[in-house]
Amino acid sequence: MDTKQNKTIGTYFGLKVEVILQMDHSSLIRFQEREFIVDTADLVFRQTLRRAA
């Protein structure tokens, strides 16, 4: 089993969560070792750039 997977991190109403599976209308997330199904529209993803162009 590959333990070096890239984790997708998002924010759900101000809480930092791991996104396990993302679909059009609902997503499976993990927060504090628990898994929840939430509306995808409520998730916020922030992309950061490491270097300026």
N, C-alpha and C positions, 0 to 999 in steps of 0.2 A: 504494500500500500504506500502511495506517495504521500509523505508528510509535508512536502514543500509546495503545497497548493497555494495559488494566489487567492486571497480572500477578498471578497467584495464587501466593502464597508459602506454603510449608509447611515442616515439619521432618520429616526422615526419619532416625531414630536419631541425633538431635543435629545433623544437617547441614541447613543452610538450603538449600532447593531450590525451583525454579520448577515449578509444576504446569502442564503443557501440556494434558493431557486427563485427566479424572477419570471413572471408570466405577464400577459397583457393587463389583467384586472386584479390579480392577487399574487402575493409573494410569500415565500416561506423564509422567515428570519430567525436568528438565534440571538437571545439576550440573556445573559447570566445563566448559561447552560440550559436554558429552556427554549423551546421552539414554538413559534406563533405564526399564524396565517394572518396577513394584513393586506389592506388595499395598496396596490402598487403606487397609486396616485399620492398616497401619504408619505412615501419614501422620498428622501432628498439625497442626491448624490452630488458630491463636490469633487471636481477634478482640480488638481494642483499641478502646476508646471514646475519642474525642477530648475529649468533654465529659461531665460528670456531669449526670444528669437533674435 
